[in-house]
Amino acid sequence: MTRTTRIITTPPGPKAQAILERDSRVLSPSYARDYGFVMDHGKGAQVWDVDGNRYIDFAAGIAVNSTGHSHPEIVKAIQEQAEKFIHISSDYYHEVMVRVAERIDEIAPMKEDVTVFLANSGTESVEAAIKLARYATGRQRFIGFLGGFHGRSMGSLSFTASKFTQQERFFPTMPGVWHVPFPDPYRPVFPIPQDGDAGDAVVDYMENVLFPEALPPEEVAAVLVEPIQGEGGYIVPAPNFFPRLRRMCDQHGILLIADEVQSGVGRTGKWWAIQHWNVEPDIVCIAKGIASGVPMGAMAARKSVGQKWKAGAHGNTYGGNPLACVSALKTIELVKNGYMQNAAAMGEYMLDALDEMQTRHPSIGQVRGRGLMVATEFVTDCATKGPVPQLRNAVIHRCFEKGLLTLGCGRCAIRFMPPLMIEKELVEEGLEIFESALSEVEGR
């Protein structure tokens, strides 16, 4: 692949600046933007701004553009469907809605058949899951995790605990949600038990402290958890966590809900991140990468759970939109036929390269991830692990100025989540930009 010029006008350039000014007059200030990238067009894992600057995209619209920007087969599928019909509500039927549910049933991380509820976003998928959990179990309480992100509508927001800003001045949210620490091997909250790991420590706390002293397990409908935390820092849990959590849920009749909104659809080199631990959830929440940028969400539940709903118990207007469905069908096909395997290979290459880079940069405290869900965490020094968000933020901005799109997560991490189809040459070029930006910020 021939490398082309990246930055021709210091970003944000004059055309971008003009749009930023217009934006500030009419759009909500609640949108959080790290820097002034104004997109003009994209192809694969590359994007161009309105001033002609070229960028390598290590953000993919927050892990949404799984097949890359404007994949020709995705575009063709949407165009062909748009010529037939664009919308029919779920009060009626259409065949592509059935087909996408059949495909989700085929790839869902449960051996049991699933029932699928189609929605428009990750937060809607989570809302459907927690409503179904209450309906199916007759229980009212839930367990979530510190650092988790599950959406911003009032039900899902009650679980979200990655930044206080997301809940500030919105209390009360849905009651009945208890938060416990996530089993972060790098920053464990509880002492690690002998012959165990941080996952054992968290489940031990739930079984030996939380349940007997504060939260009767027979009142808990479900545990909602990201297999790999997203906004919380791309944190990969300790190995023993999910097997222990599954056994705990089975013991007490608690449903296990896997929020795979960011980690699913091949991003980690498997269809679902939870499959890295050979654990099956009862419900899985899906969105982001499922339809290559067309808004779509899905909630898939074991049929023994999902069929407990009766007609009218839950619904929506746009769920199962035919444009989203055909995009999802083509996305699943492309991911199955090579992109998931590419994510595994490119993710391994990226992790190895970052591990090697860490030896030259003591500000990198940890490199972690699975597949193309990768993060570097920045610290004052590796011994004390003191977080340095100001360094992280400076690196993100310098990457942007040099032609690489990245996003932060957690207290002091940068996440790399490029399209699953990214070529090795672009991974290499993107990492070169990242190291150059880091060196400049470090003052080397």
Backbone torsions as a table, in degrees:
resi	resn	phi	psi	omega
1	MET	NA	126.9	178.6
2	THR	-79.9	127.1	179.2
3	ARG	-77.6	132.4	177.9
4	THR	-107.2	166.0	-178.4
5	THR	-58.1	137.2	180.0
6	ARG	-91.2	-68.7	-172.0
7	ILE	-107.5	118.1	178.4
8	ILE	-109.2	-19.3	176.7
9	THR	-137.3	129.0	-178.6
10	THR	-53.3	119.7	-176.3
11	PRO	-82.6	150.6	-9.2
12	PRO	-73.1	132.3	-178.5
13	GLY	-75.5	-176.7	-175.1
14	PRO	-61.5	-40.6	178.3
15	LYS	-66.7	-41.0	177.9
16	ALA	-63.9	-43.6	-179.9
17	GLN	-58.7	-40.2	-179.8
18	ALA	-63.6	-39.1	179.4
19	ILE	-71.4	-37.6	176.8
20	LEU	-60.0	-39.5	179.2
21	GLU	-66.0	-43.3	177.5
22	ARG	-63.2	-41.9	179.2
23	ASP	-56.6	-45.0	-175.4
24	SER	-64.5	-20.8	-177.9
25	ARG	-85.5	-23.7	-170.3
26	VAL	-127.7	-20.2	-176.6
27	LEU	-99.2	153.2	-175.7
28	SER	-59.7	136.8	175.4
29	PRO	-72.3	-3.6	-179.5
30	SER	-72.9	-19.0	176.8
31	TYR	-65.9	129.7	178.7
32	ALA	-98.3	115.2	178.7
33	ARG	-118.4	129.7	-179.4
34	ASP	-79.7	-32.0	-178.1
35	TYR	-158.3	168.9	-169.8
36	GLY	-90.9	57.7	174.0
37	PHE	-83.1	123.7	179.2
38	VAL	-118.1	107.5	-171.2
39	MET	-76.2	141.6	172.4
40	ASP	-108.7	-51.0	178.3
41	HIS	-160.5	166.9	179.9
42	GLY	-146.4	156.8	175.7
43	LYS	-147.2	120.0	-179.3
44	GLY	62.0	-122.6	-179.1
45	ALA	-102.9	20.5	177.9
46	GLN	-122.6	146.1	178.1
47	VAL	-137.0	156.5	179.2
48	TRP	-126.8	140.5	178.0
49	ASP	-91.4	178.0	-174.0
50	VAL	-69.4	-13.7	177.2
51	ASP	-98.4	5.9	176.6
52	GLY	90.6	4.6	177.0
53	ASN	-74.3	139.1	179.7
54	ARG	-103.1	137.9	-178.9
55	TYR	-129.8	147.7	165.5
56	ILE	-88.7	133.1	-172.5
57	ASP	-99.9	102.6	173.8
58	PHE	-99.3	16.8	-179.4
59	ALA	-116.3	-34.4	176.0
60	ALA	53.0	39.9	179.0
61	GLY	62.6	37.1	-171.7
62	ILE	61.8	59.6	174.4
63	ALA	63.7	26.3	-178.0
64	VAL	-94.4	-45.4	-174.5
65	ASN	-79.8	68.8	-172.2
66	SER	-64.9	-33.5	179.9
67	THR	-96.8	10.7	-178.2
68	GLY	91.2	173.0	-178.5
69	HIS	-77.6	127.6	173.3
70	SER	51.3	50.0	175.9
71	HIS	-57.6	130.5	-174.3
72	PRO	-58.6	-33.7	-180.0
73	GLU	-73.5	-33.3	175.0
74	ILE	-67.1	-46.2	180.0
75	VAL	-59.5	-44.5	-179.2
76	LYS	-63.0	-42.9	-179.9
77	ALA	-61.8	-42.2	179.6
78	ILE	-66.5	-43.4	-179.5
79	GLN	-61.9	-45.2	-178.7
80	GLU	-64.3	-40.4	178.5
81	GLN	-68.8	-39.0	-178.9
82	ALA	-61.3	-29.2	178.3
83	GLU	-73.9	-19.5	179.1
84	LYS	-89.2	-63.0	172.3
85	PHE	-165.5	148.7	-174.2
86	ILE	-99.2	-30.9	-176.8
87	HIS	-151.0	139.9	163.9
88	ILE	-148.5	130.2	-173.1
89	SER	-69.5	166.6	-179.3
90	SER	-74.8	4.8	168.9
91	ASP	-69.9	-14.4	-179.3
92	TYR	-123.7	-167.9	-175.3
93	TYR	-124.7	149.8	164.2
94	HIS	-152.0	151.3	-166.5
95	GLU	-68.5	-35.7	-177.8
96	VAL	-69.1	-26.5	174.9
97	MET	-64.9	-40.8	177.5
98	VAL	-66.1	-43.1	-177.8
99	ARG	-62.3	-41.8	-178.8
100	VAL	-68.8	-35.3	175.3
101	ALA	-65.2	-37.7	177.1
102	GLU	-63.1	-40.6	179.6
103	ARG	-67.4	-39.9	177.7
104	ILE	-64.3	-38.4	176.4
105	ASP	-59.9	-38.5	-178.4
106	GLU	-68.3	-35.5	-173.8
107	ILE	-103.6	-3.6	-177.7
108	ALA	-59.9	148.6	-175.1
109	PRO	-82.5	34.6	176.7
110	MET	-129.5	142.6	175.1
111	LYS	-70.8	-36.5	177.5
112	GLU	-67.6	145.2	173.8
113	ASP	-57.6	155.0	-178.3
114	VAL	-120.8	158.3	165.8
115	THR	-106.7	144.6	-171.6
116	VAL	-119.8	131.3	170.4
117	PHE	-111.7	123.8	-176.9
118	LEU	-96.2	136.2	-176.5
119	ALA	-134.7	-158.9	-173.9
120	ASN	-122.5	-4.1	-174.6
121	SER	-165.1	173.2	177.0
122	GLY	-67.3	-43.1	-178.9
123	THR	-63.9	-35.0	176.1
124	GLU	-67.0	-36.2	177.4
125	SER	-64.4	-41.2	178.3
126	VAL	-67.0	-42.8	177.4
127	GLU	-56.9	-43.5	178.7
128	ALA	-62.5	-40.9	-177.6
129	ALA	-65.4	-43.8	-176.9
130	ILE	-73.8	-31.3	174.9
131	LYS	-66.8	-43.0	178.8
132	LEU	-64.1	-40.0	-179.1
133	ALA	-61.1	-43.5	176.8
134	ARG	-64.5	-44.4	-176.3
135	TYR	-64.1	-43.8	-173.7
136	ALA	-75.8	-32.7	-175.5
137	THR	-97.9	-22.0	-173.5
138	GLY	73.6	9.4	179.3
139	ARG	-102.5	163.2	-171.3
140	GLN	-117.8	-17.8	-171.4
141	ARG	-101.7	161.1	-177.6
142	PHE	-140.7	162.3	172.3
143	ILE	-123.1	129.9	173.1
144	GLY	-123.1	-172.6	-173.6
145	PHE	-131.0	140.7	174.5
146	LEU	-60.4	136.1	-177.0
147	GLY	91.1	-10.0	-178.5
148	GLY	-72.6	150.5	171.5
149	PHE	-130.4	125.4	-175.7
150	HIS	-132.2	4.2	178.8
151	GLY	127.8	-178.9	-172.1
152	ARG	-124.1	-4.3	171.8
153	SER	-73.5	162.5	-161.9
154	MET	-65.6	-29.0	175.3
155	GLY	-73.5	-53.5	179.8
156	SER	-65.5	-32.3	179.0
157	LEU	-62.7	-27.8	179.4
158	SER	-65.7	-21.4	176.0
159	PHE	-92.9	-26.2	-174.8
160	THR	-65.9	127.4	-176.3
161	ALA	-147.1	36.7	-179.0
162	SER	-93.1	-30.5	175.7
163	LYS	-144.3	136.8	-180.0
164	PHE	-63.8	-30.1	179.1
165	THR	-53.0	-33.0	-176.2
166	GLN	-70.5	-22.2	178.5
167	GLN	-110.7	-13.1	-174.6
168	GLU	-57.6	127.6	177.2
169	ARG	68.9	15.1	175.7
170	PHE	-111.7	3.3	179.2
171	PHE	-71.2	142.4	3.0
172	PRO	-89.0	140.8	169.8
173	THR	-91.0	-165.3	-179.5
174	MET	-61.4	127.3	-179.7
175	PRO	-75.2	166.5	171.7
176	GLY	94.2	10.6	-179.2
177	VAL	-104.9	124.2	177.8
178	TRP	-107.0	133.7	179.7
179	HIS	-106.9	137.8	174.5
180	VAL	-126.2	161.2	179.5
181	PRO	-62.9	146.1	173.6
182	PHE	-83.9	142.7	-175.2
183	PRO	-76.8	76.3	-179.8
184	ASP	-82.8	112.5	-178.3
185	PRO	-64.5	-25.9	-177.3
186	TYR	-80.6	-35.9	-179.7
187	ARG	-130.6	67.1	-177.8
188	PRO	-66.8	141.9	178.7
189	VAL	-85.6	-41.7	-176.9
190	PHE	-99.4	154.1	173.2
191	PRO	-59.0	141.2	-179.3
192	ILE	-79.8	125.6	-179.5
193	PRO	-69.0	154.6	176.6
194	GLN	-61.1	135.2	-178.7
195	ASP	62.3	26.3	178.9
196	GLY	-137.7	-168.9	177.9
197	ASP	-140.8	-172.7	-176.9
198	ALA	-63.0	-26.8	175.7
199	GLY	-67.5	-43.5	175.4
200	ASP	-60.2	-41.7	-178.1
201	ALA	-60.4	-41.6	-179.2
202	VAL	-68.8	-45.2	-179.6
203	VAL	-67.6	-36.7	174.5
204	ASP	-58.4	-43.0	178.0
205	TYR	-60.6	-44.3	-179.4
206	MET	-63.6	-44.8	-175.6
207	GLU	-75.2	-36.0	-170.7
208	ASN	-102.2	-15.4	-179.4
209	VAL	-122.5	-56.9	-174.8
210	LEU	-62.3	-51.6	-175.4
211	PHE	-66.8	-51.3	-176.8
212	PRO	-71.9	-23.5	-172.5
213	GLU	-105.9	-24.3	-171.3
214	ALA	-139.2	-32.0	-170.5
215	LEU	-136.5	99.8	179.1
216	PRO	-60.3	125.2	-175.6
217	PRO	-62.6	-26.4	179.7
218	GLU	-71.1	-7.4	175.2
219	GLU	-99.3	-2.2	-176.4
220	VAL	-91.7	120.7	178.3
221	ALA	-76.5	-44.2	-173.5
222	ALA	-159.7	157.9	166.6
223	VAL	-106.0	126.7	178.6
224	LEU	-108.6	124.0	-173.4
225	VAL	-148.8	142.6	168.5
226	GLU	-84.2	126.1	178.0
227	PRO	-57.8	-37.9	168.0
228	ILE	-128.2	123.1	-176.7
229	GLN	-65.8	136.6	-178.3
230	GLY	-91.3	-85.5	179.8
231	GLU	-58.1	-26.2	-178.8
232	GLY	-71.6	-9.5	175.4
233	GLY	134.0	14.2	-176.0
234	TYR	53.3	47.9	-176.5
235	ILE	-88.3	123.0	176.6
236	VAL	-90.8	121.6	-175.4
237	PRO	-69.6	161.4	177.0
238	ALA	-61.4	149.7	-171.3
239	PRO	-56.4	-36.0	-174.0
240	ASN	-81.0	-7.1	-169.7
241	PHE	-63.7	-56.6	-173.1
242	PHE	-68.5	-41.0	173.9
243	PRO	-58.9	-42.0	177.9
244	ARG	-66.5	-41.5	-179.0
245	LEU	-63.5	-41.5	179.0
246	ARG	-61.9	-44.3	179.5
247	ARG	-64.8	-39.5	178.8
248	MET	-62.6	-44.8	179.5
249	CYS	-62.8	-42.1	179.2
250	ASP	-62.8	-40.2	-178.4
251	GLN	-61.1	-36.4	-173.0
252	HIS	-108.5	8.6	179.3
253	GLY	67.3	30.7	-179.3
254	ILE	-97.2	134.9	177.0
255	LEU	-77.4	144.3	176.2
256	LEU	-107.1	116.6	179.8
257	ILE	-105.8	120.3	176.8
258	ALA	-97.6	116.4	175.4
259	ASP	-86.2	98.1	-179.2
260	GLU	-103.3	24.6	-177.1
261	VAL	-56.7	-45.1	-179.3
262	GLN	-96.3	-28.4	-171.7
263	SER	-95.9	-7.3	-172.6
264	GLY	-91.4	-174.9	176.6
265	VAL	59.3	47.4	171.8
266	GLY	85.8	-3.3	-173.1
267	ARG	-61.3	-35.7	-177.1
268	THR	-95.1	11.8	-177.9
269	GLY	91.3	-5.7	169.3
270	LYS	-127.9	163.5	179.6
271	TRP	-55.3	-40.7	-175.4
272	TRP	-136.0	139.0	-176.9
273	ALA	-61.6	-33.8	-177.3
274	ILE	-63.6	-19.3	179.6
275	GLN	-69.6	-15.5	175.3
276	HIS	-65.3	-18.6	-179.8
277	TRP	-111.8	10.0	178.0
278	ASN	53.4	42.0	-179.8
279	VAL	-120.2	138.6	177.7
280	GLU	-103.5	130.1	172.8
281	PRO	-83.5	172.4	172.5
282	ASP	-91.3	-29.8	179.7
283	ILE	-139.5	141.4	175.1
284	VAL	-126.4	135.3	178.4
285	CYS	-102.8	131.6	-171.3
286	ILE	-130.0	144.0	171.9
287	ALA	-171.3	-140.6	178.7
288	LYS	39.4	-97.7	-170.7
289	GLY	-73.5	-0.2	-173.8
290	ILE	-68.2	-27.5	-175.2
291	ALA	-131.7	24.1	171.7
292	SER	55.7	33.0	175.5
293	GLY	111.4	-17.5	172.9
294	VAL	-78.7	128.9	-175.6
295	PRO	-57.1	121.5	179.2
296	MET	-158.5	142.4	171.5
297	GLY	-137.0	162.5	177.6
298	ALA	-152.3	145.7	172.8
299	MET	-122.5	118.9	-180.0
300	ALA	-113.4	126.8	-178.3
301	ALA	-125.2	148.2	171.9
302	ARG	-49.3	138.9	-175.7
303	LYS	-58.8	-33.4	179.2
304	SER	-65.0	-22.6	176.1
305	VAL	-94.7	-50.0	-173.7
306	GLY	-64.3	-29.1	-178.2
307	GLN	-78.9	-0.3	177.3
308	LYS	-77.1	-18.5	174.3
309	TRP	-67.7	146.2	171.9
310	LYS	-107.7	165.1	-178.9
311	ALA	-56.2	130.9	179.0
312	GLY	91.9	-6.7	-179.0
313	ALA	-67.0	-30.1	177.8
314	HIS	-155.5	152.4	-179.9
315	GLY	-173.9	-179.9	174.7
316	ASN	-163.8	176.2	-178.5
317	THR	-93.7	-45.8	-171.2
318	TYR	-95.7	-11.5	-179.5
319	GLY	-57.7	136.0	-175.7
320	GLY	79.9	19.6	177.1
321	ASN	-53.1	132.1	-173.3
322	PRO	-62.6	-32.4	177.8
323	LEU	-66.3	-42.5	177.1
324	ALA	-65.1	-39.2	-177.5
325	CYS	-65.4	-44.6	-179.5
326	VAL	-68.8	-34.2	176.0
327	SER	-65.2	-40.6	178.4
328	ALA	-65.1	-41.5	179.3
329	LEU	-60.5	-44.9	179.8
330	LYS	-69.7	-37.6	177.7
331	THR	-60.8	-48.7	179.8
332	ILE	-58.7	-41.1	178.8
333	GLU	-61.8	-46.9	-178.4
334	LEU	-67.0	-40.3	178.6
335	VAL	-64.3	-43.5	-179.6
336	LYS	-63.8	-38.2	-171.8
337	ASN	-94.4	28.6	172.2
338	GLY	146.9	-34.2	-174.3
339	TYR	-70.6	-33.6	177.6
340	MET	-66.6	-40.0	177.3
341	GLN	-66.3	-37.2	176.9
342	ASN	-65.3	-38.4	177.9
343	ALA	-61.1	-41.0	178.5
344	ALA	-64.4	-45.2	-177.2
345	ALA	-69.5	-46.7	-179.2
346	MET	-69.4	-31.9	176.3
347	GLY	-65.7	-42.2	177.6
348	GLU	-63.3	-41.5	178.2
349	TYR	-63.4	-43.6	-178.8
350	MET	-64.9	-43.6	179.2
351	LEU	-62.8	-42.0	178.4
352	ASP	-63.6	-43.4	-179.5
353	ALA	-64.3	-40.5	179.3
354	LEU	-70.8	-35.8	174.7
355	ASP	-59.9	-42.7	178.9
356	GLU	-67.3	-39.0	178.2
357	MET	-63.2	-35.2	-179.1
358	GLN	-58.5	-31.0	-179.7
359	THR	-66.2	-20.8	-179.9
360	ARG	-100.3	-9.1	-174.0
361	HIS	-133.3	96.4	-178.2
362	PRO	-65.8	-13.0	176.4
363	SER	-73.6	-15.7	174.3
364	ILE	-83.4	108.3	-178.4
365	GLY	-82.1	-36.9	-179.3
366	GLN	-152.9	144.8	169.3
367	VAL	-113.9	131.7	-175.6
368	ARG	-150.8	163.5	175.0
369	GLY	144.2	179.3	173.7
370	ARG	-139.7	135.0	-180.0
371	GLY	55.7	-137.4	179.0
372	LEU	-96.5	44.7	170.8
373	MET	-128.9	83.3	-166.1
374	VAL	-124.4	145.4	177.9
375	ALA	-142.4	152.0	167.8
376	THR	-118.1	134.1	178.1
377	GLU	-107.4	136.3	-175.9
378	PHE	-104.0	138.8	-176.1
379	VAL	-136.6	161.8	174.4
380	THR	-67.2	-41.5	171.9
381	ASP	-160.8	156.2	-173.1
382	CYS	-69.8	-19.1	-178.7
383	ALA	-76.0	-48.9	-176.9
384	THR	-89.9	-19.2	179.5
385	LYS	59.7	29.9	179.1
386	GLY	-65.7	126.5	-178.0
387	PRO	-70.5	145.2	178.1
388	VAL	-131.0	75.0	-179.0
389	PRO	-61.0	-29.5	-179.1
390	GLN	-65.9	-36.1	175.7
391	LEU	-67.6	-46.3	178.2
392	ARG	-54.3	-47.7	-177.8
393	ASN	-64.1	-38.7	179.2
394	ALA	-65.4	-37.9	179.0
395	VAL	-66.2	-41.7	178.0
396	ILE	-57.9	-45.8	-178.5
397	HIS	-68.3	-38.4	179.7
398	ARG	-69.2	-36.3	174.8
399	CYS	-58.6	-44.9	178.6
400	PHE	-59.0	-45.1	-178.9
401	GLU	-64.4	-23.5	-176.9
402	LYS	-101.8	-4.3	173.9
403	GLY	109.0	28.7	178.4
404	LEU	-135.5	128.9	177.5
405	LEU	-94.9	122.3	176.6
406	THR	-136.4	167.4	175.6
407	LEU	-135.6	153.3	175.8
408	GLY	-87.7	169.9	172.6
409	CYS	-161.9	157.9	-178.0
410	GLY	62.5	-160.8	-178.5
411	ARG	-76.7	-34.0	-172.2
412	CYS	-156.4	37.0	-179.0
413	ALA	-115.5	152.8	169.3
414	ILE	-111.1	133.6	-179.5
415	ARG	-106.5	143.1	177.1
416	PHE	-116.2	115.7	-176.9
417	MET	-141.6	60.5	-178.1
418	PRO	-67.9	168.6	173.2
419	PRO	-53.5	147.6	-175.0
420	LEU	-66.8	-17.5	-177.9
421	MET	-92.2	6.0	-172.2
422	ILE	-56.8	139.7	179.5
423	GLU	-83.0	153.1	-178.7
424	LYS	-57.8	-37.0	-178.2
425	GLU	-62.3	-37.2	179.0
426	LEU	-74.8	-33.7	173.7
427	VAL	-60.7	-46.6	179.8
428	GLU	-60.5	-46.9	-179.1
429	GLU	-63.8	-40.9	179.3
430	GLY	-63.9	-41.0	179.2
431	LEU	-68.7	-33.3	174.9
432	GLU	-61.9	-43.8	177.7
433	ILE	-62.8	-44.3	-179.1
434	PHE	-59.2	-47.3	-178.5
435	GLU	-67.1	-37.7	177.2
436	SER	-61.8	-43.9	178.4
437	ALA	-63.9	-42.5	-179.4
438	LEU	-63.4	-43.6	-179.9
439	SER	-61.2	-41.2	179.6
440	GLU	-65.2	-40.9	179.9
441	VAL	-68.3	-38.1	177.9
442	GLU	-69.8	-16.1	179.5
443	GLY	83.6	24.3	-178.7
444	ARG	-83.8	NA	NA
